[in-house]
Amino acid sequence: MGFGSYDESEQENQNLDSDIDESASVDTEEHAHRGEVDYEIDASNDELLDKLKDIKSE
């Protein structure tokens, strides 16, 4: 079997539950935010890269 192969018997024995419980669904628009975010970076690129190196070395 090569990369990406699968056991065909497992594929055939899958049971799909088509009964969807609407009360268990997630409202994706419930916490949707519209607007803009502005921020200032007081550090130079070199300072930020140095900080990243320090974080990665910990």
Order of alpha helices (4+ residues) and beta strands (2+ residues): alpha-alpha
